[in-house]
Amino acid sequence: MKLSIFSLVLCGVLLNAAAQLLLKAGMTRIGEFDFHINNVIPIGLQVAGNIPILLGLAAYVVSVLIWMMVLSRVDVSLAYPMVSLGYIVNAFAAYFLFNEPLSALRIGGIFIILMGVFIVARS
């Protein structure tokens, strides 16, 4: 994979990871809820006024645009496995930002993902 294409892939993956983290931050502010007809409007208003959620959705839109550029240049069978790099970014970011656990088993999984991405990228 050429460096310019890999840069696009990485940019899309990082934006997608940032979107997840922003959505998590926004939902942490709102708290746990259930979907019921009674709370659609109140929860919808909370979501609509939540800056991290809006920024997360915007990051998703930009990441999709970048991803379309990637797919116009690379086989999906090569590009899509690169999305798994976002799992790694999110695992470490969630550990530092949200104090989520990062166990030895999760770290082991991260190394397996890295090996898989490396193998696919070398093909």
Backbone as numpy.savetxt, mean C-alpha at the origin, in Angstrom:
# Nx Ny Nz CAx CAy CAz Cx Cy Cz
14.82 -5.84 -15.65 13.97 -4.67 -15.65 14.87 -3.43 -15.65
14.61 -2.52 -16.58 15.42 -1.31 -16.68 15.20 -0.42 -15.45
16.20 0.37 -15.15 16.15 1.22 -13.96 14.98 2.20 -14.02
14.71 2.80 -15.18 13.61 3.77 -15.27 12.27 3.10 -15.00
12.09 1.88 -15.49 10.84 1.16 -15.25 10.76 0.75 -13.78
11.89 0.27 -13.24 11.90 -0.11 -11.82 11.59 1.11 -10.95
12.06 2.29 -11.34 11.76 3.51 -10.60 10.26 3.80 -10.60
9.62 3.61 -11.76 8.16 3.78 -11.83 7.45 2.77 -10.93
7.89 1.52 -11.00 7.29 0.48 -10.17 7.44 0.84 -8.70
8.63 1.22 -8.30 8.89 1.57 -6.91 8.05 2.77 -6.47
7.93 3.76 -7.32 7.11 4.93 -7.01 5.65 4.51 -6.80
5.13 3.68 -7.68 3.76 3.20 -7.54 3.56 2.40 -6.28
4.51 1.53 -5.98 4.43 0.70 -4.77 4.48 1.56 -3.52
5.38 2.54 -3.50 5.49 3.41 -2.32 4.25 4.27 -2.13
3.68 4.75 -3.22 2.43 5.52 -3.11 1.30 4.64 -2.60
1.25 3.41 -3.08 0.22 2.48 -2.62 0.40 2.19 -1.13
1.64 2.01 -0.69 1.92 1.77 0.72 1.55 3.00 1.56
1.89 4.18 1.06 1.53 5.41 1.76 0.02 5.54 1.88
-0.69 5.16 0.82 -2.15 5.21 0.86 -2.69 4.32 1.98
-2.16 3.11 2.11 -2.59 2.21 3.17 -2.34 2.82 4.55
-1.17 3.40 4.72 -0.82 3.98 6.02 -1.70 5.19 6.34
-2.00 5.99 5.34 -2.88 7.14 5.55 -4.30 6.69 5.88
-4.78 5.65 5.20 -6.11 5.13 5.50 -6.16 4.57 6.93
-5.10 3.89 7.35 -5.04 3.38 8.71 -5.06 4.52 9.72
-4.29 5.56 9.45 -4.27 6.72 10.36 -5.66 7.35 10.44
-6.31 7.49 9.30 -7.65 8.06 9.30 -8.66 7.20 10.02
-8.59 5.90 9.80 -9.55 5.00 10.46 -9.28 4.88 11.95
-8.04 5.08 12.36 -7.74 5.10 13.79 -8.47 6.26 14.46
-8.57 7.38 13.76 -9.30 8.53 14.29 -10.80 8.26 14.38
-11.33 7.55 13.40 -12.78 7.27 13.38 -13.12 6.16 14.36
-12.31 5.14 14.40 -12.57 4.02 15.30 -13.35 2.91 14.61
-13.56 1.85 15.35 -14.25 0.68 14.82 -15.73 0.99 14.60
-16.26 0.46 13.50 -17.69 0.65 13.23 -18.21 -0.53 12.42
-19.52 -0.68 12.40 -20.19 -1.70 11.61 -21.01 -1.00 10.53
-21.16 -1.68 9.39 -22.00 -1.14 8.33 -23.46 -1.47 8.62
-24.20 -0.45 8.93 -25.64 -0.55 9.11 -26.26 0.64 8.41
-27.47 0.49 8.00 -28.16 1.59 7.33 -28.22 2.84 8.22
-28.26 2.62 9.52 -28.36 3.74 10.47 -27.09 4.58 10.55
-25.95 3.98 10.26 -24.71 4.75 10.42 -24.01 5.08 9.11
-24.66 4.83 7.97 -24.03 5.12 6.68 -23.71 6.62 6.57
-24.67 7.45 6.87 -24.45 8.90 6.73 -23.47 9.42 7.78
-23.64 9.09 9.07 -22.65 9.60 10.05 -21.22 9.15 9.76
-21.04 7.87 9.43 -19.70 7.39 9.13 -19.20 7.99 7.82
-20.08 8.09 6.84 -19.71 8.70 5.56 -19.22 10.13 5.74
-19.90 10.88 6.60 -19.47 12.26 6.87 -18.12 12.30 7.58
-17.91 11.36 8.50 -16.61 11.30 9.18 -15.49 10.97 8.19
-15.76 10.03 7.30 -14.76 9.65 6.29 -14.50 10.81 5.34
-15.57 11.48 4.90 -15.44 12.57 3.93 -14.67 13.76 4.49
-14.68 13.93 5.81 -13.98 15.05 6.42 -12.65 14.67 7.03
-12.19 13.47 6.79 -10.98 12.97 7.42 -9.80 13.15 6.46
-8.92 14.09 6.79 -7.80 14.45 5.90 -6.89 13.26 5.57
-6.47 12.45 6.56 -5.63 11.31 6.18 -6.32 10.35 5.20
-7.61 10.13 5.36 -8.32 9.25 4.44 -8.37 9.87 3.05
-8.65 11.15 2.98 -8.69 11.82 1.67 -7.32 11.80 1.00
-6.27 12.02 1.76 -4.92 11.95 1.21 -4.59 10.52 0.77
-5.03 9.54 1.55 -4.81 8.14 1.18 -5.51 7.79 -0.12
-6.74 8.26 -0.29 -7.46 8.00 -1.53 -6.78 8.69 -2.71
-6.29 9.91 -2.48 -5.57 10.62 -3.54 -4.29 9.87 -3.91
-3.59 9.35 -2.91 -2.37 8.58 -3.18 -2.69 7.33 -4.00
-3.83 6.71 -3.71 -4.26 5.55 -4.50 -4.48 5.93 -5.96
-5.15 7.05 -6.17 -5.42 7.48 -7.55 -4.12 7.69 -8.31
-3.17 8.38 -7.71 -1.89 8.64 -8.37 -1.14 7.32 -8.58
-1.20 6.42 -7.59 -0.49 5.14 -7.75 -1.10 4.32 -8.88
-2.42 4.40 -9.07 -3.05 3.68 -10.18 -2.61 4.27 -11.51
-2.51 5.58 -11.61 -2.03 6.21 -12.84 -0.60 5.77 -13.16
0.23 5.74 -12.14 1.61 5.29 -12.34 1.62 3.81 -12.72
0.76 3.03 -12.09 0.72 1.61 -12.39 0.30 1.36 -13.84
-0.61 2.17 -14.34 -0.99 2.04 -15.75 0.19 2.33 -16.67
1.03 3.30 -16.28 2.24 3.56 -17.06 3.17 2.35 -17.02
3.30 1.74 -15.84 4.14 0.55 -15.71 3.63 -0.56 -16.61
2.32 -0.82 -16.54 1.75 -1.93 -17.31 1.81 -1.69 -18.81
1.95 -0.43 -19.21 2.11 -0.16 -20.64 3.51 -0.49 -21.13
4.43 -0.73 -20.19 5.83 -0.97 -20.54 6.34 -2.37 -20.19
5.67 -3.05 -19.25 6.19 -4.30 -18.70 5.08 -5.34 -18.65
5.44 -6.61 -18.81 4.47 -7.69 -18.64 3.91 -7.67 -17.22
2.64 -7.91 -17.11 2.00 -7.93 -15.79 2.59 -9.04 -14.93
3.02 -10.13 -15.55 3.61 -11.24 -14.78 4.95 -10.86 -14.16
5.57 -9.83 -14.66 6.81 -9.31 -14.07 6.50 -8.17 -13.10
5.58 -7.29 -13.48 5.30 -6.10 -12.68 4.54 -6.42 -11.39
3.52 -7.27 -11.48 2.65 -7.46 -10.33 3.35 -8.03 -9.10
4.28 -8.96 -9.24 4.98 -9.43 -8.04 5.71 -8.31 -7.29
6.06 -7.25 -8.00 6.75 -6.13 -7.35 5.85 -5.41 -6.34
4.54 -5.56 -6.51 3.59 -4.94 -5.57 3.83 -5.47 -4.17
4.33 -6.70 -4.06 4.56 -7.28 -2.74 5.61 -6.53 -1.94
6.42 -5.69 -2.60 7.35 -4.84 -1.86 6.60 -3.89 -0.93
5.37 -3.56 -1.29 4.55 -2.71 -0.44 4.26 -3.36 0.90
4.15 -4.70 0.94 3.93 -5.39 2.21 5.10 -5.15 3.16
6.29 -5.13 2.59 7.48 -4.91 3.40 7.51 -3.49 3.95
7.26 -2.54 3.07 7.23 -1.13 3.48 6.18 -0.94 4.58
4.99 -1.48 4.36 3.92 -1.31 5.33 4.21 -2.00 6.65
4.84 -3.16 6.62 5.15 -3.85 7.87 6.07 -3.01 8.75
7.12 -2.47 8.15 8.06 -1.67 8.94 7.46 -0.32 9.33
6.73 0.31 8.40 6.11 1.60 8.72 5.06 1.44 9.82
4.26 0.38 9.76 3.25 0.15 10.79 3.89 -0.11 12.15
5.03 -0.76 12.13 5.77 -0.99 13.37 6.17 0.34 14.02
6.73 1.24 13.20 7.21 2.51 13.73 6.10 3.53 13.96
5.10 3.57 13.08 4.06 4.59 13.18 2.90 4.21 14.10
2.55 2.92 14.10 1.36 2.49 14.84 1.66 1.47 15.92
2.95 1.24 16.17 3.37 0.28 17.19 2.78 -1.12 16.96
2.62 -1.50 15.71 2.14 -2.84 15.40 3.28 -3.83 15.55
2.97 -5.06 15.93 4.05 -6.03 16.16 4.78 -6.40 14.88
6.07 -6.65 15.03 6.91 -7.11 13.92 7.69 -8.32 14.44
7.01 -9.44 14.48 7.57 -10.66 15.06 8.63 -11.27 14.15
9.34 -12.24 14.71 10.35 -12.96 13.93 9.70 -13.68 12.75
8.50 -14.19 12.94 7.80 -14.87 11.86 7.47 -13.91 10.72
7.04 -12.70 11.05 6.76 -11.69 10.02 8.04 -11.29 9.30
9.10 -11.12 10.04 10.38 -10.77 9.41 10.83 -11.90 8.49
10.63 -13.13 8.91 10.95 -14.26 8.04 10.13 -14.21 6.75
8.86 -13.88 6.87 8.01 -13.73 5.69 8.50 -12.63 4.78
8.98 -11.55 5.37 9.52 -10.43 4.58 10.73 -10.89 3.77
11.60 -11.69 4.37 12.75 -12.19 3.63 12.33 -13.11 2.49
11.30 -13.90 2.71 10.79 -14.76 1.64 10.23 -13.91 0.50
9.50 -12.85 0.83 8.98 -11.94 -0.19 10.14 -11.32 -0.98
11.16 -10.85 -0.26 12.31 -10.25 -0.93 12.99 -11.22 -1.88
13.12 -12.46 -1.45 13.73 -13.47 -2.33 12.87 -13.69 -3.56
11.57 -13.76 -3.39 10.68 -13.97 -4.52 10.73 -12.81 -5.50
10.72 -11.60 -4.99 10.80 -10.42 -5.86 12.12 -10.42 -6.62
13.20 -10.75 -5.93 14.51 -10.79 -6.58 14.52 -11.81 -7.72
13.97 -12.99 -7.44 13.95 -14.04 -8.47 13.12 -13.61 -9.67
11.94 -13.04 -9.41 11.09 -12.59 -10.53 11.77 -11.47 -11.31
12.38 -10.52 -10.60 13.03 -9.39 -11.27 14.19 -9.86 -12.15
14.88 -10.91 -11.72 16.03 -11.42 -12.50 15.58 -12.19 -13.74
14.32 -12.61 -13.75 13.85 -13.38 -14.91 13.65 -12.42 -16.02
